[in-house]
Amino acid sequence: MASSFGVWDYVVFIAMLMISAGIGVYYRFSGGKQKTNAEYLLADRNMSIWPVSFSLMASFMSAITLLGVSNENYQFGTQFVAINLSYGLATPIAAYLFLPVFFRLQACSAYEYLEKRFGKKTRLAASLAYTLQMILYMGIAVYAPALALQAVTGLDQAYSILAIGGICTFYSTIGGMKAVLFTDVFQSVLMFAAIYAVIICAAVKAGGLGPIWEAASEGARLEIWNFDPNPTTRHTWWTLTIGGMFTYLSLYAVNQTQVQRLKTCKNLKSAQKALWLNWPILSLLSLSTSFSGLAIYYYYRSCDPLRQGRIKVRDQTMPLFVVDAMGDIPGLPGLFVSGIFSASLSTVSAALNSLAAVTLEDYLKPLYQKVKRKPMPDLQSSFPTKVMAFLYGVVCIAVAFLAQKMGGVLQASLTIFGVVGGPLFALFTMGMFTTSANQRGVITGLLVGLSFSLWIGFGQPRPPLKTLDFSVEDCSDFGGYNQTSLPLAMAQRAAEPRDDSDYFYLYRLSYLWFSVLGYLVTFLVGYGTSVLLRWRGAQGTERIYLDEQQTYLNTDLFSPPVARAMKQRLAKFIENGGDIDATVRQQHSSRVDIPTTAKQDVSHP
């Protein structure tokens, strides 16, 4: 089973790392040389839609996703491909309901919106949740491919972690957002190349794509029309469409990583086009990776490598296939490993740059303002931002090494990525779509929602996953099959079946419902508490008004349809005899520090 890289494989792999680092060096010494935060964090807001679209996809598709989606189709069948519909349904919501609000504010940190809408405490709570979420996820995004690839290619795990973490930290720190965006484009091409290398190689050995499809049908891998309404069924059209939409929106509508990328575009229309273009790119990679799982199933249909004992976890199936089927072709294993590592590089570099932005905007600038009693100059703030990007890179590498010593940290961190997203998405929804939500209410909702999400996400015990059947009928081509190599846990499960109804109901829910339930609990508790506090007169300071008399609403803080409705109510108010003195309104609005355009966008409550 064990195999080591050949010379050409190392040449391809090292070339990928060098090109990624070279892009960082180029942008460090070109243009404005990353001296201002506008250039370092937002690429001077003049990026075209193509690199932004590829970067949006690359920062979402990590190595865990590439290895996991192929394994999903190998192990459970093709139902997962239905999630691509949810991406299409969610794209217009993110593009037209949420993105315009962030563009109007022109803030680098997405969480600055929460301060303007609710207050500093809400902003701090949300950015802390995001920071902890991304630090843990970064470490796992580095550790997971290193673990899988070391087991089957002979690449030392420690070297893998240091290579990904070191190179990524280097180009993200010195090259800023432009380096991150253009390395994401390069790495996206490698990700596609890795997946298509697997599909083409399997098709050549199978004698075409037809036999792969037939083998998948015979192995009961082709499932697409599962409309089971039971929420405990792992993947159905309902779980994938609804759960997938909430997951997508928590990432693309309000997540700092993606909002920051979209704000590198010249204007709102360009950002919306980039978001639309991201959908087919993302779906093409998702569908291709799904088919690669069927291609791998064809190859191992009569001798499952996990039951044979050649691998320890199923996520190692794809790298093992590369060793078995492509190992004799110079450079191809190197291309595949480059693609998997690129997926990690793009994910981690996205997180590093975004965490640096959040740290500067949400922690350092307010602290500087408090100590020095004046705003931090832009030229002074670029250096600490680079230092923070570097430090987060070091933390990422440290977490990746720590992950080796923690048993279930992989599944735990991926669950955190989902359960934190739902409550944060609800927080922004309450701000942009309601006028009653207030700081005391939404913070209560966030705390309750996060607690609930973490409970249902981590609660134990859970029923074991029901996989499709795997055969070890003919392992003559893979060194034979030894009955004792059957993993102990699998053998115990077979020996001691336990009915799912014995488990607590919420622990049986499909993992795709976690973000949905976290969203609903956060929204209902947050909004309900806000209304109750308002009724009791204990809502605290209101930030949605332009004047101290709380007469005119600042519509810049609300989603475009909500803002339009507010303006229409103002127009009807005037038509029905209401008299608004523009001079008085201007005097009132000038007491609040807001953009000039916002002073005109007001409405009577």
C-alpha positions as CSV (number, residue, x, y, z in Angstrom):
1,M,0.0,0.0,0.0
2,A,2.7,2.4,1.0
3,S,4.1,4.5,-1.8
4,S,6.5,7.3,-2.0
5,F,6.6,10.2,-4.5
6,G,8.8,9.9,-7.6
7,V,11.0,12.7,-8.8
8,W,8.5,14.2,-11.2
9,D,5.8,14.2,-8.4
10,Y,8.1,16.3,-6.2
11,V,8.8,18.6,-9.1
12,V,5.1,19.2,-9.7
13,F,4.3,19.6,-6.0
14,I,7.2,22.0,-5.2
15,A,6.4,24.0,-8.4
16,M,2.9,24.6,-7.0
17,L,4.2,25.8,-3.7
18,M,6.8,28.1,-5.4
19,I,4.3,29.6,-7.8
20,S,1.9,30.3,-4.8
21,A,4.7,32.0,-2.9
22,G,5.9,33.9,-6.0
23,I,2.5,35.5,-6.5
24,G,2.8,36.9,-2.9
25,V,6.2,38.3,-3.6
26,Y,5.0,39.9,-6.9
27,Y,2.2,41.7,-5.2
28,R,4.4,42.8,-2.3
29,F,6.6,44.8,-4.7
30,S,4.0,45.9,-7.3
31,G,1.3,48.5,-7.2
32,G,1.0,50.3,-3.9
33,K,3.2,47.6,-2.2
34,Q,0.5,46.8,0.3
35,K,1.1,50.0,2.3
36,T,-2.5,50.9,2.9
37,N,-5.3,48.7,4.4
38,A,-7.5,49.5,1.4
39,E,-4.9,47.7,-0.8
40,Y,-3.9,45.0,1.7
41,L,-7.3,44.0,2.9
42,L,-9.6,45.0,0.0
43,A,-7.2,45.0,-3.0
44,D,-8.0,48.7,-3.6
45,R,-11.6,47.8,-4.4
46,N,-10.8,47.4,-8.2
47,M,-10.8,43.6,-8.8
48,S,-12.6,42.1,-11.8
49,I,-15.3,39.5,-11.3
50,W,-13.4,36.4,-12.5
51,P,-10.7,36.2,-9.8
52,V,-13.2,37.1,-7.2
53,S,-15.6,34.3,-8.4
54,F,-12.9,31.7,-8.3
55,S,-11.7,32.9,-4.9
56,L,-15.3,32.7,-3.5
57,M,-15.4,29.0,-4.6
58,A,-11.9,28.2,-3.5
59,S,-12.3,29.6,0.0
60,F,-15.5,27.4,0.4
61,M,-14.1,24.2,-1.1
62,S,-11.4,23.0,1.3
63,A,-9.4,19.7,1.1
64,I,-11.8,18.3,3.6
65,T,-14.6,19.0,1.0
66,L,-12.7,17.4,-1.9
67,L,-11.9,14.3,0.0
68,G,-15.2,14.2,1.8
69,V,-17.6,14.8,-1.2
70,S,-15.9,12.0,-3.3
71,N,-16.1,9.7,-0.3
72,E,-19.8,10.8,0.3
73,N,-20.8,9.4,-3.1
74,Y,-18.6,6.3,-2.7
75,Q,-20.1,5.5,0.7
76,F,-23.7,6.8,0.7
77,G,-24.6,7.4,-3.0
78,T,-25.4,10.5,-5.2
79,Q,-28.2,12.1,-3.2
80,F,-25.8,14.8,-2.0
81,V,-25.6,16.4,-5.5
82,A,-29.1,17.9,-4.8
83,I,-27.3,20.5,-2.6
84,N,-26.3,22.3,-5.8
85,L,-29.9,23.5,-6.2
86,S,-29.7,25.2,-2.8
87,Y,-26.7,27.2,-4.0
88,G,-28.7,28.6,-6.9
89,L,-31.7,29.4,-4.7
90,A,-29.6,31.1,-2.1
91,T,-27.4,33.2,-4.5
92,P,-30.1,35.9,-5.3
93,I,-30.9,36.2,-1.5
94,A,-27.2,36.9,-0.7
95,A,-26.7,39.1,-3.8
96,Y,-29.8,41.3,-3.5
97,L,-30.9,41.3,0.1
98,F,-27.7,41.3,2.1
99,L,-24.8,42.4,-0.1
100,P,-26.2,45.9,-0.8
101,V,-26.2,46.7,2.9
102,F,-22.5,45.9,3.3
103,F,-21.6,47.9,0.2
104,R,-23.5,51.0,1.4
105,L,-21.6,51.0,4.7
106,Q,-18.2,50.5,2.9
107,A,-16.8,48.9,6.1
108,C,-13.9,46.4,5.9
109,S,-15.3,44.3,8.7
110,A,-18.8,42.8,8.2
111,Y,-19.3,43.0,12.0
112,E,-19.0,46.8,11.9
113,Y,-22.6,46.7,10.6
114,L,-23.6,45.1,13.9
115,E,-22.1,48.0,15.9
116,K,-24.0,50.6,13.7
117,R,-27.2,48.6,14.0
118,F,-27.1,47.4,17.6
119,G,-23.9,48.5,19.5
120,K,-20.3,47.6,20.3
121,K,-21.2,44.6,22.5
122,T,-23.1,42.9,19.6
123,R,-20.2,43.5,17.2
124,L,-17.7,42.1,19.7
125,A,-19.7,39.0,20.5
126,A,-20.2,38.2,16.8
127,S,-16.5,38.8,15.8
128,L,-15.3,36.7,18.8
129,A,-17.5,33.8,17.7
130,Y,-16.2,34.1,14.1
131,T,-12.6,34.3,15.2
132,L,-12.7,31.2,17.4
133,Q,-14.6,29.3,14.6
134,M,-12.1,30.2,11.9
135,I,-9.0,29.5,14.0
136,L,-10.2,26.0,14.8
137,Y,-11.3,25.4,11.2
138,M,-8.0,26.6,9.8
139,G,-6.1,24.1,11.8
140,I,-8.3,21.2,10.7
141,A,-8.2,22.4,7.1
142,V,-4.4,21.9,7.3
143,Y,-4.4,18.8,9.4
144,A,-7.0,16.7,7.5
145,P,-5.3,16.5,4.1
146,A,-1.9,16.0,5.8
147,L,-3.4,13.0,7.7
148,A,-5.0,11.5,4.7
149,L,-2.1,12.0,2.3
150,Q,0.6,10.9,4.7
151,A,-1.1,7.6,5.2
152,V,-1.1,6.7,1.5
153,T,1.7,8.7,-0.2
154,G,4.6,8.5,2.3
155,L,4.6,12.4,2.7
156,D,5.5,13.0,6.4
157,Q,2.6,14.6,8.3
158,A,4.7,17.2,10.0
159,Y,6.3,18.3,6.7
160,S,2.8,18.5,5.1
161,I,1.5,20.8,7.9
162,L,4.6,23.0,7.9
163,A,4.5,23.2,4.0
164,I,0.9,24.3,3.8
165,G,0.9,26.5,6.9
166,G,4.3,28.1,6.1
167,I,3.7,28.9,2.4
168,C,0.2,30.1,3.0
169,T,1.2,32.4,5.9
170,F,4.1,33.8,3.8
171,Y,2.1,34.9,0.7
172,S,-1.0,36.0,2.7
173,T,1.2,38.1,5.0
174,I,3.3,39.9,2.4
175,G,1.0,40.0,-0.6
176,G,-2.3,40.9,1.0
177,M,-5.7,40.3,-0.6
178,K,-4.5,40.6,-4.3
179,A,-2.0,37.7,-3.6
180,V,-4.8,35.7,-2.0
181,L,-7.2,36.2,-4.8
182,F,-4.8,35.3,-7.6
183,T,-3.3,32.3,-5.8
184,D,-6.9,31.2,-5.3
185,V,-7.4,31.3,-9.1
186,F,-4.2,29.3,-9.7
187,Q,-5.1,26.8,-6.9
188,S,-8.7,26.5,-8.3
189,V,-7.3,25.3,-11.6
190,L,-5.2,22.7,-9.8
191,M,-8.2,21.5,-7.8
192,F,-10.1,20.9,-11.0
193,A,-7.0,19.2,-12.5
194,A,-6.7,16.9,-9.6
195,I,-10.4,15.8,-9.8
196,Y,-10.4,15.3,-13.6
197,A,-7.2,13.4,-13.4
198,V,-9.0,10.9,-11.1
199,I,-12.0,10.7,-13.4
200,I,-10.0,10.3,-16.6
201,C,-7.7,7.7,-15.1
202,A,-10.7,5.7,-13.9
203,A,-12.5,6.1,-17.2
204,V,-9.5,4.8,-19.1
205,K,-9.3,1.7,-16.9
206,A,-13.0,1.1,-17.1
207,G,-13.1,1.6,-20.9
208,G,-15.4,4.7,-20.7
209,L,-17.8,6.5,-18.5
210,G,-20.6,4.0,-19.1
211,P,-19.2,1.1,-17.1
212,I,-18.6,3.5,-14.2
213,W,-22.3,4.5,-14.2
214,E,-23.4,0.9,-14.6
215,A,-21.3,-0.2,-11.6
216,A,-22.7,2.6,-9.5
217,S,-26.3,1.5,-10.4
218,E,-25.5,-2.1,-9.6
219,G,-24.0,-1.0,-6.2
220,A,-27.1,1.1,-5.4
221,R,-25.1,4.3,-5.5
222,L,-27.5,6.1,-7.8
223,E,-30.0,7.9,-5.6
224,I,-31.4,11.4,-6.3
225,W,-35.2,11.4,-5.8
226,N,-35.4,10.9,-2.0
227,F,-38.2,13.2,-0.8
228,D,-38.5,11.6,2.7
229,P,-39.9,14.3,5.0
230,N,-38.4,12.6,8.1
231,P,-35.7,15.1,9.4
232,T,-33.7,12.3,10.9
233,T,-32.9,10.9,7.4
234,R,-29.4,12.1,6.7
235,H,-29.8,13.3,3.1
236,T,-33.1,14.1,1.3
237,W,-34.2,16.9,-1.0
238,W,-35.6,18.7,2.0
239,T,-32.4,18.5,4.2
240,L,-30.1,19.3,1.2
241,T,-32.2,22.2,-0.2
242,I,-33.2,23.9,3.1
243,G,-30.1,23.0,5.1
244,G,-27.9,23.7,2.2
245,M,-29.5,27.1,1.7
246,F,-28.9,28.1,5.3
247,T,-25.3,26.9,5.2
248,Y,-24.6,28.7,1.9
249,L,-26.2,32.0,3.2
250,S,-24.3,31.8,6.5
251,L,-21.1,31.7,4.4
252,Y,-21.9,33.9,1.4
253,A,-24.3,36.4,2.8
254,V,-22.8,37.5,6.1
255,N,-19.5,35.6,6.7
256,Q,-16.5,38.0,6.9
257,T,-14.4,35.8,4.6
258,Q,-16.8,36.0,1.7
259,V,-18.1,39.5,2.3
260,Q,-14.5,40.9,2.3
261,R,-13.8,39.1,-1.1
262,L,-17.0,40.6,-2.6
263,K,-16.0,44.1,-1.5
264,T,-12.8,43.9,-3.5
265,C,-15.0,44.4,-6.6
266,K,-15.3,47.9,-8.1
267,N,-19.0,48.3,-7.3
268,L,-22.1,46.5,-6.1
269,K,-23.1,45.3,-9.6
270,S,-19.7,43.7,-10.2
271,A,-19.9,42.0,-6.8
272,Q,-23.4,40.6,-7.6
273,K,-22.1,39.3,-10.9
274,A,-19.1,37.7,-9.2
275,L,-21.5,36.0,-6.8
276,W,-23.7,34.7,-9.6
277,L,-20.6,33.4,-11.5
278,N,-19.4,31.6,-8.4
279,W,-22.5,29.3,-8.5
280,P,-21.7,27.4,-11.7
281,I,-18.0,27.2,-10.8
282,L,-18.8,25.9,-7.4
283,S,-21.4,23.4,-8.7
284,L,-19.1,22.2,-11.5
285,L,-16.4,21.3,-9.0
286,S,-19.0,19.8,-6.6
287,L,-20.6,17.7,-9.3
288,S,-17.2,16.6,-10.7
289,T,-16.0,15.6,-7.2
290,S,-19.2,13.7,-6.8
291,F,-18.7,11.7,-10.0
292,S,-15.0,11.1,-9.0
293,G,-16.5,9.2,-6.0
294,L,-18.4,6.9,-8.4
295,A,-15.3,6.5,-10.5
296,I,-13.4,5.3,-7.4
297,Y,-16.3,3.0,-6.5
298,Y,-15.9,1.3,-9.9
299,Y,-12.3,0.6,-9.1
300,Y,-12.9,-0.8,-5.6
301,R,-16.3,-2.3,-6.2
302,S,-15.1,-5.8,-5.5
303,C,-12.6,-5.0,-2.8
304,D,-13.3,-2.2,-0.4
305,P,-10.0,-0.8,0.9
306,L,-11.3,0.0,4.4
307,R,-12.7,-3.6,4.9
308,Q,-9.5,-4.9,3.4
309,G,-7.6,-3.0,6.1
310,R,-5.4,-0.9,3.7
311,I,-6.7,2.4,5.1
312,K,-7.9,3.5,8.5
313,V,-10.6,6.1,7.5
314,R,-12.7,6.4,4.4
315,D,-11.4,9.9,3.6
316,Q,-8.2,8.2,2.6
317,T,-10.0,6.3,-0.3
318,M,-9.3,8.9,-3.0
319,P,-5.5,9.3,-2.2
320,L,-5.2,5.5,-2.1
321,F,-6.8,5.3,-5.6
322,V,-4.2,7.8,-6.8
323,V,-1.5,5.5,-5.5
324,D,-3.0,2.3,-6.9
325,A,-4.3,3.6,-10.3
326,M,-2.0,6.6,-11.1
327,G,1.2,5.8,-9.2
328,D,2.9,4.5,-12.4
329,I,2.4,7.7,-14.3
330,P,5.1,10.2,-13.5
331,G,3.8,13.5,-12.2
332,L,0.1,12.6,-11.9
333,P,0.3,11.7,-8.1
334,G,2.1,15.0,-7.7
335,L,-0.6,16.9,-9.6
336,F,-3.3,15.3,-7.4
337,V,-1.5,16.1,-4.2
338,S,-1.0,19.7,-5.4
339,G,-4.7,19.9,-6.0
340,I,-5.6,18.7,-2.6
341,F,-3.0,20.9,-0.9
342,S,-4.2,23.9,-3.0
343,A,-7.7,23.4,-1.6
344,S,-6.2,23.8,1.9
345,L,-4.0,26.7,0.9
346,S,-6.9,28.7,-0.6
347,T,-9.1,28.0,2.4
348,V,-6.5,29.0,5.0
349,S,-5.2,32.0,3.1
350,A,-8.9,33.3,2.9
351,A,-9.2,32.8,6.7
352,L,-5.9,34.5,7.5
353,N,-6.6,37.7,5.6
354,S,-10.2,37.9,7.0
355,L,-9.1,37.3,10.6
356,A,-6.4,40.0,10.2
357,A,-9.2,42.4,8.9
358,V,-11.5,41.5,11.8
359,T,-8.7,41.9,14.4
360,L,-7.8,45.3,13.0
361,E,-11.3,46.7,12.6
362,D,-13.0,45.1,15.6
363,Y,-10.2,45.0,18.2
364,L,-7.1,47.1,17.4
365,K,-8.8,50.3,16.0
366,P,-11.3,50.6,18.9
367,L,-8.5,50.0,21.4
368,Y,-6.3,52.6,19.7
369,Q,-9.2,55.1,19.7
370,K,-9.8,54.5,23.4
371,V,-6.1,54.9,24.4
372,K,-5.0,57.7,22.0
373,R,-8.4,59.4,21.7
374,K,-8.0,59.7,17.9
375,P,-8.6,57.3,14.9
376,M,-5.7,55.1,13.8
377,P,-4.1,56.5,10.6
378,D,-4.4,54.2,7.6
379,L,-0.7,54.1,6.9
380,Q,0.0,53.1,10.5
381,S,-2.6,50.3,10.5
382,S,-1.2,48.3,7.6
383,F,1.8,47.0,9.5
384,P,-0.1,45.6,12.5
385,T,-2.5,44.0,10.1
386,K,0.4,42.1,8.4
387,V,1.7,41.1,11.9
388,M,-1.7,39.7,12.8
389,A,-1.9,37.7,9.5
390,F,1.4,36.2,10.3
391,L,0.5,35.4,13.9
392,Y,-2.8,33.8,12.8
393,G,-0.7,31.6,10.4
394,V,1.5,30.5,13.3
395,V,-1.6,29.7,15.4
396,C,-3.1,27.8,12.5
397,I,0.0,25.6,12.3
398,A,0.0,25.1,16.1
399,V,-3.7,24.0,16.0
400,A,-2.9,21.6,13.1
401,F,-0.2,19.9,15.3
402,L,-2.5,19.9,18.3
403,A,-5.2,18.2,16.2
404,Q,-3.0,15.1,16.0
405,K,-3.5,14.6,19.8
406,M,-7.2,15.2,19.9
407,G,-9.4,12.2,19.0
408,G,-12.7,13.5,17.6
409,V,-11.5,17.1,16.8
410,L,-12.1,16.7,13.0
411,Q,-15.8,16.0,13.3
412,A,-16.1,18.5,16.2
413,S,-14.5,21.4,14.3
414,L,-16.7,20.8,11.2
415,T,-19.7,20.8,13.4
416,I,-18.6,24.1,14.9
417,F,-18.3,25.5,11.4
418,G,-22.0,24.7,10.9
419,V,-23.5,25.5,14.3
420,V,-21.9,28.9,14.7
421,G,-22.9,30.0,11.2
422,G,-26.7,29.7,11.8
423,P,-26.9,31.9,14.9
424,L,-24.6,34.6,13.3
425,F,-26.8,34.6,10.2
426,A,-29.9,35.1,12.4
427,L,-28.1,38.1,14.0
428,F,-27.7,39.9,10.7
429,T,-31.2,39.0,9.6
430,M,-32.7,40.6,12.7
431,G,-30.7,43.7,12.0
432,M,-31.5,44.1,8.3
433,F,-35.2,43.0,8.3
434,T,-36.7,44.1,11.6
435,T,-36.9,47.5,13.4
436,S,-37.8,46.1,16.8
437,A,-34.7,44.0,17.4
438,N,-32.3,45.7,19.9
439,Q,-28.9,44.9,21.4
440,R,-30.1,43.3,24.6
441,G,-32.5,41.1,22.8
442,V,-30.2,39.9,20.0
443,I,-27.3,39.2,22.3
444,T,-29.6,37.0,24.4
445,G,-30.8,35.3,21.2
446,L,-27.2,34.7,20.1
447,L,-26.1,33.1,23.4
448,V,-29.2,30.9,23.6
449,G,-28.9,30.0,19.9
450,L,-25.2,29.1,20.1
451,S,-25.8,27.0,23.2
452,F,-28.6,25.1,21.6
453,S,-26.7,24.6,18.3
454,L,-23.6,23.3,20.2
455,W,-25.8,21.0,22.3
456,I,-27.5,19.3,19.3
457,G,-24.2,19.4,17.4
458,F,-22.1,17.7,20.0
459,G,-24.6,15.8,22.1
460,Q,-23.8,12.1,22.6
461,P,-24.5,9.3,22.0
462,R,-25.5,9.4,18.4
463,P,-26.7,6.5,16.1
464,P,-24.0,5.2,13.8
465,L,-24.2,6.2,10.1
466,K,-25.9,3.7,7.8
467,T,-23.6,3.2,4.8
468,L,-24.3,1.3,1.6
469,D,-22.9,-2.3,1.2
470,F,-19.2,-2.8,0.4
471,S,-17.7,-6.0,-1.1
472,V,-14.5,-7.8,-0.5
473,E,-15.4,-10.7,-2.9
474,D,-12.3,-10.3,-5.1
475,C,-9.2,-8.7,-3.6
476,S,-6.7,-10.7,-5.7
477,D,-5.5,-7.5,-7.4
478,F,-4.9,-5.7,-4.1
479,G,-2.9,-8.3,-2.1
480,G,-5.9,-10.4,-0.9
481,Y,-8.3,-9.9,2.0
482,N,-7.7,-10.8,5.6
483,Q,-10.9,-11.2,7.8
484,T,-9.0,-9.9,10.9
485,S,-8.4,-6.6,9.2
486,L,-12.1,-5.6,9.5
487,P,-12.1,-2.6,11.8
488,L,-13.1,-3.4,15.4
489,A,-15.7,-0.7,15.6
490,M,-17.4,-2.0,12.4
491,A,-17.3,-5.5,13.7
492,Q,-18.9,-4.4,17.0
493,R,-21.6,-2.5,15.2
494,A,-22.4,-5.6,13.2
495,A,-22.5,-7.7,16.3
496,E,-24.6,-5.4,18.4
497,P,-27.3,-3.7,16.4
498,R,-29.2,-1.0,18.2
499,D,-32.4,0.6,17.1
500,D,-32.2,4.3,16.2
501,S,-35.3,5.0,18.3
502,D,-33.2,4.3,21.4
503,Y,-31.3,7.5,20.8
504,F,-32.5,11.0,21.9
505,Y,-34.5,12.5,19.0
506,L,-32.4,15.7,18.5
507,Y,-29.2,13.6,18.3
508,R,-30.8,11.7,15.4
509,L,-31.4,14.8,13.3
510,S,-29.5,15.2,10.0
511,Y,-26.5,17.4,10.5
512,L,-27.8,19.8,7.8
513,W,-30.6,20.9,10.2
514,F,-28.1,22.2,12.8
515,S,-27.6,25.6,11.1
516,V,-31.4,25.9,10.4
517,L,-32.4,25.2,14.0
518,G,-29.6,27.4,15.4
519,Y,-30.9,30.2,13.1
520,L,-34.5,29.7,14.2
521,V,-33.8,29.6,17.9
522,T,-31.5,32.6,17.7
523,F,-34.1,34.6,15.7
524,L,-37.2,33.7,17.8
525,V,-35.4,34.2,21.1
526,G,-33.6,37.4,20.0
527,Y,-36.7,39.0,18.4
528,G,-39.1,37.8,21.1
529,T,-36.8,39.2,23.8
530,S,-36.4,42.5,22.0
531,V,-40.2,42.9,21.7
532,L,-40.6,42.1,25.4
533,L,-37.9,44.6,26.4
534,R,-39.5,47.2,24.2
535,W,-42.9,46.6,25.8
536,R,-41.3,47.0,29.3
537,G,-39.4,50.1,28.2
538,A,-36.0,48.4,28.8
539,Q,-34.7,48.2,25.2
540,G,-31.7,50.4,25.8
541,T,-30.3,52.8,23.3
542,E,-31.9,52.7,19.8
543,R,-29.4,53.0,16.9
544,I,-31.8,52.9,13.9
545,Y,-32.8,56.6,14.1
546,L,-31.1,59.6,12.6
547,D,-32.4,62.0,15.2
548,E,-32.6,62.2,19.0
549,Q,-36.4,62.4,18.8
550,Q,-36.5,58.9,17.2
551,T,-38.6,60.1,14.2
552,Y,-36.5,59.3,11.2
553,L,-35.1,55.8,10.4
554,N,-31.7,55.3,8.9
555,T,-32.6,53.1,5.9
556,D,-29.0,52.3,5.1
557,L,-29.1,49.8,7.9
558,F,-31.9,47.7,6.3
559,S,-32.2,45.3,3.4
560,P,-33.3,47.1,0.1
561,P,-36.9,45.8,0.1
562,V,-37.3,46.8,3.7
563,A,-35.7,50.2,3.0
564,R,-38.0,50.8,0.0
565,A,-41.1,50.0,2.1
566,M,-39.9,52.6,4.7
567,K,-39.5,55.3,2.0
568,Q,-42.9,54.5,0.5
569,R,-44.5,55.0,4.0
570,L,-42.7,58.3,4.2
571,A,-44.1,59.3,0.8
572,K,-47.6,58.3,1.8
573,F,-47.2,60.3,5.0
574,I,-46.4,63.4,3.1
575,E,-49.2,62.8,0.5
576,N,-51.7,62.5,3.3
577,G,-50.9,65.9,4.7
578,G,-47.9,65.2,6.8
579,D,-45.5,68.1,6.8
580,I,-41.8,67.4,7.1
581,D,-39.4,70.3,7.3
582,A,-36.3,69.4,5.4
583,T,-34.2,71.9,7.2
584,V,-35.2,70.5,10.6
585,R,-34.5,67.0,9.3
586,Q,-31.0,68.0,8.1
587,Q,-30.3,69.6,11.6
588,H,-31.4,66.4,13.3
589,S,-29.5,64.0,11.1
590,S,-26.3,66.0,11.4
591,R,-26.1,65.1,15.0
592,V,-25.4,61.5,14.1
593,D,-22.2,60.5,12.3
594,I,-23.6,58.9,9.1
595,P,-22.9,59.1,5.4
596,T,-24.4,62.0,3.4
597,T,-26.6,59.7,1.4
598,A,-28.1,58.2,4.5
599,K,-29.3,61.6,5.6
600,Q,-31.7,61.6,2.7
601,D,-32.8,58.0,3.2
602,V,-35.2,58.5,6.1
603,S,-38.7,57.3,6.9
604,H,-41.4,58.0,9.4
605,P,-41.8,54.9,11.6
